[in-house]
Each structure stands twice: as structure tokens, then as C-alpha cells.
Amino acid sequence: MTYEDAQDYINNTLRFGSKPGLERIGKLLELMGNPQDSLKFIHIAGTNGKGSIANAIAAALSQSGVKTGLYISPFVTDFCERIQIDGCKISHDELAGEVESIASFVAKAGETGEQPTEFEIITALAFNYFKRQGCGVVVLEVGLGGRFDATNIINRPLLSVITSISLDHTDILGDTIEKIAFEKCGIIKNFGVTVTCPSQDTQALEVIMRICSERENTLIMPSLSSVKIGKEGIDGTDIAYGGSLLHIPLAGRHQIANFITAVEAVKAVSKQGITVSDQDIIKGMAKVSFPARMEILNRSPLVLLDGAHNPSGAATLAASIKRYLEEKPVLVMGMLADKDYETAIATLAPLAKAFVAVKPDSPRALEPYKTAQAARKYCENVSHCDDYEKAFLNALKISQGAPVIICGSLFLAGGMRKVVLRYYNHIS
């Protein structure tokens, strides 16, 4: 089986199951010998910040010498970003081999009437790979929600982490913060340890505290008041926290909350026999890189890529624009139709010198003319385009040296990232 065959196999499975639950993933893993039972996990759920926190935790653990698996979603440029060990992606050949080895079990599970979904297959494959590679700890990011997410098939993790919670996927998880928080808190197992981020939504925090109490969990929440901010800019932020000086290589004040949450998570795990020193935390987290999170693709002119795909993410990006940019940027933005795109656009478009709407590479994409229509309420110079390269070149022309920010759906980020990097490599 080739890498392309493996991708086709995965993409041709169901995206969602006929009903929520862990029966399908449970059946598949049982046929495979339950590889997840041989692994130790740090399990992460939430609306925003999951990827940043997961990467920061994994980097610190790897720095300490622990062989660390990382499972995240979605990917930006390469499917193999989703499955990593010590910062190295699973290779194309390895992925093909893992898909080939799991295919017979998927077929057997389907014969029982429990046909696994795309995400369930990828999750089972990742568990099997991490076991075969002998990972000491796996940092495991939830795909959607928590309670019925395929990753929640694991037994009690070393640690549960609940990141910032806001309204998203309301059609699936519920239309209130409390309902969404309840679903996210489904990963909290009895007699465990839970870490949540500072400045958590009040309603969400009430749910987290109640469930931690009911399930007899120790709850840890860092305090932003304990942080002293030093130098900050588009290249990141230097902070003093917990007696250590920490460089956060991802831009934005919101990353301070993410990284101190990661620090507390690593310290909590260190109390369970996995030794990670303060220097491991400092050195490891300083190495974190994460595509499409205020990522600098070019410096002159400044071109940034950010996956701000919901109102909360848009508000975070807006705060960074106001804090770090001296002139109004040109926005290249594409959204999915099933997101609250009106609110996200209303947050960002007023800050733009010009706005170029484009269509993400997804069947759920919002048509560019509708994105442009929403943006015209807040910005005078608005256009739309179906082609990524034309959209970027148009934005560059309009910008006249001002920053260009590409944002919105992560289904847009990967393709636009390739366009921008190819353009600057070509002319340099």
C-alpha cells in the first residue's frame, strides 16, 4: 500500500457515525488487542488552545528524555502532522504500513455492524503506532467534544486538561456554554487530576468544578496574576512564571494562558513519577512551532497565517492585530458555512485596510461572495476570489507594503500556506 492509497482508504470511510458513542472504536480496538491499554496519556479537550497546549506539553516531555507521542487534529499541510513522536511526524511509508495492518480489523468490525468512522480509524491506528514505537507518554487531543469522542475510549489518563471553552459546534455539542462544557468534561475520569486554563469562562468553570468534585479529581488552575510579562512582539513573549523565565515562541497574549496551563500540566505529571525539570520545561517549550497560529510566512512585507475559525479565535486574532501591528492589514479570509462566520467577520473586518474573501477547500465552505457580503458591512474595500494564488496576489497588490493576514478555516490554511511559501521561494 502506498501513502496515497492509505489516504484514499481513510478518506473513503464515514466522517461521522450513525450515532454518538464509543461502541465502534471499542470494538475495533478490542479486535486489535486494545493497544491503548499499554499507554499512558495526557488527555486534552476544549474549544480553543488545544493544539498549542498539546505541543507545549509534548515539547517539555520530549526535552526531559521521555519518548512522547502527540496526536492532534486537524492537520495544516500534511496528514502526518496528526501523529508525531518527539516532534517527528509519522513517515508516509509508516502511515501506509499502519493503515495496511489495521484494514483487516476495520473490515471485521464492519461485519459486526459497527463500521468505524474516519476519526475512529485514525485514532486506533495512532494508538497502535505509539504502542509499537514504545512511547512513554502520549499527549492526546480530543477531536470533537469529549464525552463521545473516540479518544475517550482510554482508561484514566495521567492528567485531563480542559482548555478555554466557548461556543462552537453548537449543532453537535449543545447551544450553551454549560452544555458544551459538560461534553468536554466527559474526559475527566474518577480519582484523577485535571488542569484547566486561567480566565476560563465562568459558566464553564462552574461545570468543570462540579464534575471534578463529583469524580473526586484534584483541580489545578494557574493564575495570570502570577505572570510578569517582559518583552513581547510578533515573535513571541518572554514571561516570568513560577520562578522561571520562559520564552513563548507563539505570538499573542492568549498564548500566555496556554503555556502556563501547559507548565502546570507538566508539573502535575512530574508528581506521578515522570521527572521533568524546570530547565526541561524552559528549553522544550521555547522550541515549539505550530503552523497557522500567528505564523510568520514572510517578514517584508509581513505575511501572517492564523487559523481563527470561530468567534473566540477571531477575537484573539483581533487583539493581536491591535497590539502588534502599527498599520491596518489586508485580510484574506475564508470561512465554513456551519461556523458563526457573521460574528467572526464582524470582529475582524473593521480592523482591515482591505478584505479579500476566498473559499476554503471543504464541502462545508462558505461561498466567497457571501463572505464578502458579510464583510462589506464593516470594510469599504472588499473583493472575493475563488483561486488561492489570485487572492494572495490581489492582497499583496492592495497592501502596498502593509501586513497581509490570512485567516479563517484551517481548511484554507494549508493551501494558502503553500501558495505564499512557493511565491517567496520563487522570487528570492
N, C-alpha and C positions, 0 to 999 in steps of 0.2 A: 504493500500500500504506500502511495506517495503522500506527501504533505497536502497536495491539492485534493487527493482522494479523501483524506481524513477530514478536511474542511467541508467537502461536499457531504460526507456522511453525517457530520454534526449538524450542518445547516438544513439537512433534509428531515430532521426529526421535529417533533412538536415543540412549539415555543412554550406553550403553557399546557398543563394537564387539564383533563376534563373536570377535575375537582381538586381543590387545595388539599394538601395533606402530605404525609411522609411515607405513605404505603409504597409508592412506586420506587423511590430511592432506597427505601428499606429492603424491598425485595431484591433489587439489583445488587446492593451491597452484600446481602446475605449469600447470593449466588457466587459472589466474588470472594467470600471468606471474611467479610467485614474488615477491610484494611484500616478503616478509620479507628477501630478499637486499639490499634497498636500505636497511635499517635497522640501527642499532647498538643492542645490547641489554645490559642488566644482568639476568641470569637468576637467579631465587631459588627454591630448593627447601628443604624442611624440614617438620617436624611442627607446631611452634608458633612464632609470631613473624613469619611470612612477611609478613602484611599490615602490621604495624607497621613493620617494616624497609623494606618496599617504599614505604610512604607517606613515611617519613622521608627516604629517598634521593631520591625524586621531588621532595619539597619543597625540598631543598637545591639540586638541579639547576635547578629552575624559578626559584629565587631568583637564581641566577647568570646567568639570561638564556637558558639552553638550553631550547628547546621540548621538553617532556618528556611522553611518553606513559606511562600507567600502566595495567597490565592485571592485575586481581585477581579472586579469586572466593572464596566466593560473595558475593552482594550481601545487604544487610540490608533496605533499604526500597525500592529502585528498581533494576531490572535495569541501568540505565545507569551505576550506580556502578562496574561492572566495567571500563568503558572511559573513561578520562579523559585530558585534556591540560591540563597546568599547573593541576591542581586542579579543572577544569571537566568535568563529565560530558558524554559524547556526548548530544546532544538526542534527544528522542523522534523527531522528524522525520528527523534524521540517521541514527538507527538503522534506521528504516523504509527509508530510501533505500539504506543499505548492504546490508540483507537482500535488497531487490529486485534490487540489482546482482549479488549473489552467487548468487541462486537458480538461474540457468541453469547455472552451473558446478557447483553441487551436483547438479543433475539429470544432467549429463553424467558426473560422477564415478560416480554411482549406476548408470548404464548400463554401466559397465565392471566392475561387480561390487564396487566399493569405495565403498559407501554411507557417506558421512561421518556421524559421530555429532554429537550436540548440541554437545559441547565443541569438537570439531574445527571445526564451522561457525562458532561464536563466535570461536574463535582466528583463523581465516582472515579473518573479517570485520574483526577488530581490526587485524590486520597491514595489511590493505588501507586501512583508515581512517587509521592512523598514517602510512602512506606518503603518502596523498593530502593529508594535513594538513601534511606536511613536518616531522615530528618529528626532532629531532637525536639523541635517545636515548629508548629505550623501556625502562621498568622492568617486567619480565615475570615474573609469579608463576606457578609451576607449579600445575596443577590438582590432580593426584594423582600421587604418586611422583616420577618424574623421567625415568627411562630411556626409558619408552614413552609419556610424556605428550606430547600434541600440541604443546606449546610447544617441545619438544626437537628439532623439525624445523629450528631455526635453526642457522646455522653458528656458529663460535666467537664467543662474546659478548665484550664488553669485560671482563666480570667474571662469575664464578659466585659465588653466595652460598649457603652451606648453613647454615640456621638450626638451632635446637635440635631434636634428633631424639629421639623417644620412640615407644613402641608405639601405633600407630593404623593403621586399615585393614589389620589383620593378615591378613584373608582374601584380600587382593589383593597386598599388598607383602611378606608373609612374617611369620613368628611370632617373630622375634628382632630385636634392635636391629641386629645386623650385617647381616641380610638387608634390612631397611628402609633402612639407611644406604647399602648398595650401590645400591639403586634410586634413592635421592635423588641420589647421586653420579654418576648417569648423565648429569647435565647438564654435568659437568666435561669440557671438550674439551682436546685436546692443545695444549701450549705456551701455556696461558692463565694467568690469575690467579684464585685462589679465596680468598674470605674466609669464615671460619666464626665462630660466636659464641663468647664466652668460656664457660667451665664447660660445654663440650659433653660429653655422655655419653662416658665413657672408651672403651667399645666402639665407639661411633660414630666417635669421633676417630681411633681406630686405622684404621678403614676409610677415612676421609677422607684421612689422611696417606698411606696406601698407594696410593690411587688418584691422589692429587696427584703422588706420586713416579713412578708408572708413566706418567702422562700429562705429565710434566715441567711441572707447574704450580708457580708461586710460591704458597705458602700463607701467609695472614695471619690471625692470631687475636689480637684485643685482649685485654687483661688487666684484670680487675675490680680488681686491686690498684692499678692506676694511677688509679682513680676516687676522688675525695673528694666525699662526699655532704654537701650543705648542707641547705637547707630541703626538707622533703618532706611530702606530705599527699595528700588525695583529689584535689587539683587538679594534681598532678604533682610533679616532683622537680627540684631545682637541683643540678647537679654541676659539678665541675671535672675536665676531662679533656683531655689533650694540649695544655695551655697555654691552653685556652679555658674560659669559663664558659658552660654550656649549660643551658637550661631544657627539661625533658622534659614536655610537656603531657599525657601519658597517665600515669595513676596506676599505681603498683606497682613494687616493686624489680626485677621481671623486665624492665621497660621500660628499665632502665639498660643491661642486657646487649644488648637490641635496638638501642638508639640508638647505643651506641658501636660496635656492629657496622656500623650504617649510616654512622657517621662514617668508619670505616676503609675502607668500600666507596667512599665519595665521594672520599676522599684517593687511593685506588688508581686510580680513574678519572681523577683530576686529573693523574696522571703519564702519561696516554695522550692528552694534548692537549686535554682538556676542562677548562678552568680554573674551579675552584670555590674561592673564598676561605674562610678561616675564618669571616669575617663572614656569608658566604652560608649556610654550614652552620648557624651560630647562629640567624640570622634565619629561615631556611627551616624548620628543624626545630621552632622554637618555635611555628610556625603549624599544626602537624599536628593534625588532628582525625580521629577514626576511630570510627564508630558501633559500639556493643556491645563496646567494650573499656574496662571500668570507666567507662562513660559515665554522667555525671550527668544524669538526666532531670528531677529536682526536688531542691531543697535542704532544704525544710522542709515535711514530713518528707523525709529523704534517700531518694531512689529511684535505684538504680544498675542498669545493664544490662550484662551481661557474657556473652560467648559461650563460656563454659567448657564445652566439649562432650566432653572426654576426660579421663582421669585426670591427665595433666600439667597441663592447663588448670585443672582443679578444684583441684589442689594450689597453683597460682599464685594463684587467687582466694582460697583459704583463708588463704594467707599475708597477703594484702592485708586481709582481714577482721580478722585478729588484730592487724595493725599499725596500721590506720587507724580502726577503729570502736571506740567506747567501750562500746557495748552490743550484745547479740546481735541480729542482724537476723532478719526474716522472709524466708524463701527462697521464691520462686516458681520452680519448676524443671520443665523438660521435656526429655526425652532421646530419642535414636533407639535403637531396639531392637538395631541392629547395632553399637553402641558398647559399651565396657566401663562400662555405667551403674552396676553394683554398686559398683565402686571409686570412681567419681566421687561417687556419693551418700554412700558411707561416709566420704569425705573432707570433704564439706560439711555434711551433715545434723547432725552433732554440734555444730556451731557455731551452729545456728539456734534462735531462740526459738520458731518455728513453721515448718512446712513445708507449702506448697501445691503439689501436683502438677498439672501441666497437660499437654495433648497438643500437641506441635509440629505445624505444618501440613506434614506429609510422610507419604507412604505407608509410610515406614520408621519412623514414630513408635512409641515405647513407650506402651502404654496407661496412662493416668494412675493407674489402680488398682494397676498393677504398680510404677510409680514410687513411689507412696505406701507400698506394701507393703515395698519395699526401705528406705524412709526410716524406717519405724516401728521398725526395729532400733536407731536412733540418736537419735530425737527423739520426744517424747511427744505433741506437738500436731501431728498430720498430717491433712491433708484432701486431696481431689482434686476436680478440676473440668474439664469439657470446654470451657468458654467462657472466653476470654481476659479479657473485661471482668469477669466474675463472680469469676474467680480473683484479679485485681488488687484489686478492691474488698474481697474477703474478706481479702486480705493486709493492706490498709490498716486494716481494722477490727481485726484481731488485733494489729497492730503497736502501736497506741496511741502513735504518735509515734516508735517505734523505726525504724531503717532498714529499707527493703524492697529486696531484691536479686533481680532477675530474671535467671536464668542457665540454661545448658544449651545446647541446639541453636541454631544460627543460624537454623534454620527457625522457631524460636519468636520470635527476637529482633525481626524486622521487624514482625510483627503486634502483639506486646506493646508495642513502642516507640510505635506509632501509638495504641494504647489509652491509654497513660499520658500522652502529649503532648496528646491530644484532651481527656482528663479535666481536666488542669490549665489548659489554654487555656479550657475551658468555664467553670470556676469562678472564674477570675481576673477 
